[in-house]
């Protein structure tokens, strides 16, 4: 079996993203998955970081027969602003990673990276091949970073990779300027899970008391979400209910929306339970603010929505959604968002429902990973 060392940008628990979905489907590989590090300052601001601070000292967690997960140790802050700090951090992290590789008898892995910061660790870890799976416009996140530094780190990582995957057209166009071995493979959906929501399932207790139309949002509440449109709907249609399944990321203020009686915040739910909630949705919401980050997102939740067959109301960004414009409702403004929600709530078209389910099946994770494997096999990487 091929060994894989995955340096992720998402913790394995609790919310499955592209990283977990990809790794779960590399069934013929032994995988060491590393949760991303946080800075030594994080525990001062975030309770969850305090809880994780010493987790890296513990043994790894065996989450599957072929996957063990470790938490990387804390690092110095400002590594996305000053390259010299990133080099110090990556030298430190490399020692930690190599010790875990030795523990598991891993000598010649495929190194699978998700962050531009990994550019300064790749020459310190022995490997058979290097994969960069680019899922975001990392330099557009803002905060304590220098976009030019992040872009330069990404360029260095991409140039040295044996294979580069990009989730969106804009990312693909950038990365193919650095490496000819680039393949556009968007995010996907766990179709076998989310297609269950097309059926009538038992209603969870948290939704049993809600009468009227339910508009559902599944995912993390990030700064790039179009909260203006959601607030407009909550205010204009008090008989509509907006259900949020997920949690707000640090720094995202949702207090204004929490004041609405028709807004319901249910927190994170295990992936296998999501169809129970989504089967009760009348309409699914995919709403992003326009911007450099949103434009190049490959919206995982959108593909999950398609798999349910439910009507979807979306903003024009991320740009990938426009490929499906003939089966969804695209909103151009907060006022238009209300109109599109009204139209979606009234939809009674079995043909549109079927088209969405077929589209969800076509972009399943199984099909996405099959394409990845084809590209890796061509280059004798896996």
C-alpha positions as CSV (number, residue, x, y, z in Angstrom):
1,X,0.0,0.0,0.0
2,X,1.1,3.5,-0.8
3,X,1.8,5.8,2.2
4,X,0.4,9.3,2.3
5,X,1.3,12.2,4.6
6,X,-1.5,14.8,4.5
7,X,-0.8,18.3,5.8
8,X,-4.3,19.6,6.1
9,X,-5.8,23.1,6.7
10,X,-8.9,21.5,8.4
11,X,-9.1,19.5,11.6
12,X,-10.4,16.0,11.0
13,X,-13.2,16.6,13.5
14,X,-15.9,17.8,13.6
15,X,-16.9,19.0,10.2
16,X,-16.0,17.1,7.0
17,X,-14.5,19.2,4.2
18,X,-12.7,18.3,0.9
19,X,-9.7,17.1,2.8
20,X,-11.4,14.4,4.8
21,X,-13.6,13.4,1.9
22,X,-10.5,12.9,-0.3
23,X,-8.5,11.0,2.3
24,X,-11.4,8.7,3.1
25,X,-11.6,7.5,-0.5
26,X,-7.9,6.7,-0.8
27,X,-8.8,3.2,0.5
28,X,-5.6,1.6,-0.8
29,X,-3.3,4.0,1.1
30,X,-1.9,4.2,4.6
31,X,-2.5,7.8,5.7
32,X,-1.1,10.0,8.4
33,X,-3.3,13.0,8.5
34,X,-2.1,16.1,10.4
35,X,-4.6,18.7,11.7
36,X,-3.2,22.2,11.0
37,X,-1.2,24.0,13.7
38,X,-2.5,27.0,15.5
39,X,-0.3,29.8,16.9
40,X,1.0,30.1,20.5
41,X,-1.3,33.2,20.7
42,X,-4.5,31.3,19.8
43,X,-5.3,30.0,23.3
44,X,-5.5,33.6,24.5
45,X,-8.4,34.3,22.1
46,X,-10.1,31.0,21.6
47,X,-11.3,28.5,24.2
48,X,-11.2,25.6,21.7
49,X,-7.6,26.4,21.1
50,X,-6.9,26.2,24.8
51,X,-8.5,22.8,24.8
52,X,-6.3,21.6,21.9
53,X,-3.1,23.2,23.2
54,X,-1.5,20.0,24.6
55,X,-3.4,17.6,22.3
56,X,-0.4,17.3,20.0
57,X,1.5,15.5,22.8
58,X,-0.9,12.6,22.8
59,X,-0.9,9.5,20.6
60,X,-2.6,9.8,17.2
61,X,-6.3,8.9,16.8
62,X,-7.1,5.9,14.5
63,X,-10.2,7.2,12.7
64,X,-10.2,4.4,10.1
65,X,-8.2,1.3,9.6
66,X,-5.9,3.1,7.2
67,X,-6.0,6.6,8.7
68,X,-4.4,8.0,11.8
69,X,-4.8,11.6,12.8
70,X,-2.3,13.8,14.7
71,X,-2.6,17.4,15.8
72,X,0.4,19.5,14.9
73,X,2.0,21.5,17.8
74,X,1.6,25.3,18.2
75,X,3.7,27.6,16.1
76,X,4.9,31.2,16.0
77,X,2.4,33.8,14.8
78,X,2.6,36.1,11.8
79,X,3.9,33.3,9.5
80,X,1.6,34.5,6.7
81,X,3.2,37.9,6.9
82,X,6.9,37.1,7.3
83,X,8.4,34.3,5.4
84,X,11.3,33.9,7.8
85,X,8.9,33.0,10.5
86,X,7.2,30.4,8.3
87,X,10.6,28.8,7.6
88,X,11.3,28.6,11.4
89,X,7.8,27.0,11.9
90,X,8.1,24.5,9.1
91,X,11.5,23.4,10.3
92,X,10.0,22.7,13.7
93,X,6.9,21.0,12.3
94,X,9.1,18.8,10.0
95,X,10.8,17.2,13.0
96,X,7.4,16.5,14.5
97,X,6.1,15.0,11.3
98,X,9.2,12.8,10.7
99,X,9.0,11.4,14.2
100,X,5.4,10.2,13.5
101,X,6.4,8.9,10.1
102,X,9.1,6.8,11.8
103,X,6.7,5.6,14.4
104,X,4.4,4.2,11.7
105,X,7.2,2.9,9.5
106,X,6.6,5.4,6.7
107,X,9.7,6.2,4.7
108,X,8.7,7.2,1.1
109,X,5.2,8.8,1.2
110,X,3.2,10.9,-1.1
111,X,3.2,14.3,0.6
112,X,-0.2,15.8,0.1
113,X,-0.4,19.6,1.0
114,X,-3.3,22.1,1.3
115,X,-1.6,25.2,2.5
116,X,0.9,27.5,0.8
117,X,2.9,27.6,4.0
118,X,4.0,24.0,3.3
119,X,6.4,25.3,0.6
120,X,9.0,25.5,3.4
121,X,8.6,22.0,4.7
122,X,8.7,20.0,1.4
123,X,12.5,19.8,1.2
124,X,12.7,18.5,4.8
125,X,10.4,15.5,4.5
126,X,11.5,12.5,2.4
127,X,8.8,11.6,-0.2
128,X,8.0,9.8,-3.3
129,X,5.9,12.6,-4.7
130,X,4.3,16.0,-3.9
131,X,0.7,16.9,-4.4
132,X,-0.7,20.4,-3.9
133,X,-4.5,20.4,-3.6
134,X,-5.5,24.1,-3.8
135,X,-9.0,24.7,-2.5
136,X,-9.1,28.5,-1.9
137,X,-7.6,31.8,-2.9
138,X,-5.6,31.8,0.3
139,X,-4.2,35.3,-0.1
140,X,-7.8,36.7,-0.1
141,X,-8.6,35.7,3.5
142,X,-7.4,38.9,5.0
143,X,-6.3,39.2,8.6
144,X,-2.7,39.1,9.8
145,X,-1.2,38.3,6.5
146,X,0.7,39.8,3.5
147,X,-1.1,38.7,0.3
148,X,2.1,39.0,-1.7
149,X,3.9,36.7,0.8
150,X,1.1,34.1,0.7
151,X,1.0,34.2,-3.1
152,X,4.8,33.8,-3.4
153,X,4.7,30.8,-1.0
154,X,1.9,29.2,-3.1
155,X,4.0,29.8,-6.3
156,X,6.9,28.0,-4.7
157,X,4.8,25.1,-3.5
158,X,3.1,24.7,-6.9
159,X,6.3,24.9,-8.9
160,X,7.8,22.0,-6.9
161,X,4.7,19.8,-6.9
162,X,4.5,16.7,-9.0
163,X,0.7,17.2,-9.3
164,X,-1.5,20.2,-8.6
165,X,-5.3,20.1,-8.2
166,X,-7.4,23.2,-8.3
167,X,-11.1,23.4,-7.2
168,X,-12.1,26.5,-9.3
169,X,-11.4,28.0,-12.7
170,X,-9.7,31.1,-11.3
171,X,-7.3,29.0,-9.1
172,X,-6.6,26.7,-12.1
173,X,-5.7,29.7,-14.3
174,X,-3.2,31.0,-11.7
175,X,-1.6,27.7,-10.9
176,X,-1.1,26.5,-14.5
177,X,1.3,29.5,-14.8
178,X,3.5,27.7,-12.3
179,X,3.1,24.1,-13.3
180,X,1.9,22.3,-16.4
181,X,0.6,19.3,-14.3
182,X,-2.6,21.1,-13.1
183,X,-6.0,19.6,-13.1
184,X,-9.3,21.3,-12.3
185,X,-11.3,19.1,-10.0
186,X,-14.1,21.0,-8.1
187,X,-15.5,19.9,-4.7
188,X,-18.2,17.3,-4.6
189,X,-20.9,15.7,-2.5
190,X,-21.2,12.5,-0.5
191,X,-24.1,11.6,-2.7
192,X,-24.8,8.4,-0.9
193,X,-25.5,10.4,2.2
194,X,-27.2,13.6,1.0
195,X,-29.5,12.0,-1.6
196,X,-31.4,10.4,1.4
197,X,-32.8,13.9,2.0
198,X,-34.9,13.6,-1.1
199,X,-37.0,11.1,0.8
200,X,-39.5,11.7,3.6
201,X,-37.6,11.0,6.8
202,X,-38.4,11.4,10.5
203,X,-38.4,15.0,11.5
204,X,-35.8,15.9,14.2
205,X,-37.3,17.3,17.4
206,X,-35.6,20.6,16.8
207,X,-37.7,21.2,13.7
208,X,-40.9,19.5,14.8
209,X,-42.3,22.8,16.3
210,X,-41.7,24.9,13.2
211,X,-44.6,25.4,10.9
212,X,-44.3,27.1,7.5
213,X,-41.6,27.1,4.9
214,X,-38.0,26.2,6.0
215,X,-35.0,27.7,4.3
216,X,-31.9,25.8,5.2
217,X,-28.2,26.8,5.4
218,X,-25.6,24.0,6.1
219,X,-22.0,25.0,6.7
220,X,-19.8,27.2,8.8
221,X,-20.9,30.8,9.2
222,X,-17.9,32.6,7.8
223,X,-17.2,36.3,7.0
224,X,-17.8,35.7,3.3
225,X,-21.5,34.8,3.7
226,X,-24.0,37.3,2.4
227,X,-25.8,38.1,5.7
228,X,-27.5,41.1,4.2
229,X,-29.7,38.9,2.0
230,X,-30.5,36.5,4.8
231,X,-31.5,39.4,7.1
232,X,-33.6,40.9,4.4
233,X,-35.5,37.6,4.1
234,X,-35.9,37.2,7.8
235,X,-37.4,40.7,8.1
236,X,-39.6,40.7,5.0
237,X,-41.0,37.2,5.5
238,X,-41.7,36.5,9.2
239,X,-43.6,33.4,8.2
240,X,-40.5,31.9,6.6
241,X,-38.0,30.2,8.9
242,X,-34.3,30.1,8.2
243,X,-32.5,27.2,9.8
244,X,-28.7,27.3,10.2
245,X,-26.8,24.1,10.7
246,X,-23.2,24.9,11.6
247,X,-21.5,27.4,13.8
248,X,-20.0,30.9,13.5
249,X,-16.3,31.1,13.1
250,X,-14.3,33.3,15.5
251,X,-14.8,37.0,14.7
252,X,-18.1,36.5,12.9
253,X,-20.9,38.4,14.6
254,X,-24.4,36.9,14.1
255,X,-26.0,38.7,17.0
256,X,-28.3,40.7,14.7
257,X,-29.7,37.6,13.1
258,X,-30.2,35.9,16.4
259,X,-32.7,38.6,17.3
260,X,-35.2,37.3,14.7
261,X,-37.7,34.8,16.0
262,X,-37.8,33.0,12.6
263,X,-34.0,32.4,12.7
264,X,-32.9,29.0,14.2
265,X,-29.3,28.2,15.0
266,X,-28.9,24.5,15.6
267,X,-25.1,24.2,15.7
268,X,-23.0,21.5,14.2
269,X,-24.6,18.1,13.4
270,X,-22.8,14.8,12.5
271,X,-22.8,14.4,8.7
272,X,-24.8,11.2,8.8
273,X,-27.6,13.1,10.6
274,X,-27.8,16.0,8.1
275,X,-30.3,14.3,5.7
276,X,-32.8,14.2,8.6
277,X,-32.7,17.9,8.8
278,X,-32.4,18.6,5.1
279,X,-35.3,16.4,4.2
280,X,-37.5,19.0,6.1
281,X,-36.0,21.9,4.2
282,X,-38.2,23.4,1.5
283,X,-35.4,25.4,0.0
284,X,-31.6,25.3,0.4
285,X,-29.5,28.5,0.7
286,X,-26.1,29.1,-0.9
287,X,-25.2,32.8,-0.2
288,X,-21.8,34.4,-0.6
289,X,-20.8,38.1,-0.6
290,X,-19.1,39.1,-3.9
291,X,-15.3,39.2,-3.6
292,X,-12.0,37.7,-4.5
293,X,-12.4,34.9,-2.0
294,X,-16.0,34.0,-2.9
295,X,-15.5,34.1,-6.6
296,X,-13.0,31.2,-6.5
297,X,-14.7,29.1,-3.9
298,X,-15.8,25.6,-4.9
299,X,-19.0,25.5,-2.7
300,X,-19.1,22.0,-1.2
301,X,-22.5,22.7,0.4
302,X,-23.9,23.6,-3.1
303,X,-23.2,20.1,-4.4
304,X,-24.7,18.6,-1.3
305,X,-27.8,20.6,-1.9
306,X,-28.1,19.4,-5.5
307,X,-27.9,15.8,-4.2
308,X,-31.1,16.4,-2.1
309,X,-33.1,17.5,-5.2
310,X,-34.4,20.5,-3.2
311,X,-34.7,24.0,-4.8
312,X,-31.6,26.1,-4.3
313,X,-31.4,29.9,-4.0
314,X,-27.9,31.2,-4.5
315,X,-25.9,34.3,-5.2
316,X,-23.9,34.6,-8.5
317,X,-20.7,33.9,-6.6
318,X,-19.1,31.4,-6.3
319,X,-18.8,31.4,-10.1
320,X,-19.1,27.6,-10.3
321,X,-22.8,27.7,-9.4
322,X,-23.6,29.4,-12.7
323,X,-23.0,26.1,-14.5
324,X,-26.3,25.0,-13.0
325,X,-28.3,28.1,-13.6
326,X,-31.1,26.2,-15.4
327,X,-32.0,24.3,-12.3
328,X,-31.4,26.8,-9.5
329,X,-32.5,30.3,-8.5
330,X,-29.8,33.0,-8.8
331,X,-30.3,36.2,-6.7
332,X,-28.7,39.5,-7.8
333,X,-29.4,41.6,-4.7
334,X,-31.0,41.3,-1.2
335,X,-34.4,42.4,-2.7
336,X,-34.1,39.9,-5.5
337,X,-33.1,37.3,-2.9
338,X,-36.5,37.6,-1.3
339,X,-38.2,37.2,-4.7
340,X,-36.2,34.2,-5.6
341,X,-36.9,32.6,-2.2
342,X,-40.6,33.1,-2.9
343,X,-40.4,31.5,-6.3
344,X,-38.3,28.6,-5.0
345,X,-40.8,27.9,-2.1
346,X,-43.6,27.6,-4.6
347,X,-41.7,25.3,-7.0
348,X,-43.6,22.1,-7.9
349,X,-41.5,20.7,-10.8
350,X,-40.5,17.0,-10.6
351,X,-38.3,17.5,-13.7
352,X,-36.2,20.2,-12.0
353,X,-35.9,18.0,-8.9
354,X,-34.7,15.1,-11.0
355,X,-32.1,17.3,-12.8
356,X,-30.7,18.4,-9.5
357,X,-30.4,14.9,-8.2
358,X,-28.7,13.8,-11.4
359,X,-26.3,16.7,-11.2
360,X,-25.5,15.8,-7.6
361,X,-24.8,12.3,-8.6
362,X,-22.5,13.4,-11.4
363,X,-20.4,15.5,-9.0
364,X,-20.2,12.9,-6.2
365,X,-16.9,12.6,-4.3
366,X,-16.5,9.1,-5.7
367,X,-16.4,10.6,-9.3
368,X,-14.1,13.4,-8.2
369,X,-11.6,11.1,-6.6
370,X,-11.7,8.7,-9.6
371,X,-10.5,11.7,-11.7
372,X,-7.8,12.5,-9.2
373,X,-6.6,8.9,-9.3
374,X,-6.4,9.0,-13.1
375,X,-4.1,12.0,-13.0
376,X,-1.9,10.6,-10.3
377,X,-1.6,7.3,-12.1
378,X,-0.5,9.0,-15.3
379,X,2.4,10.5,-13.4
380,X,3.2,7.3,-11.4
381,X,2.5,9.1,-8.1
382,X,-0.1,6.7,-6.8
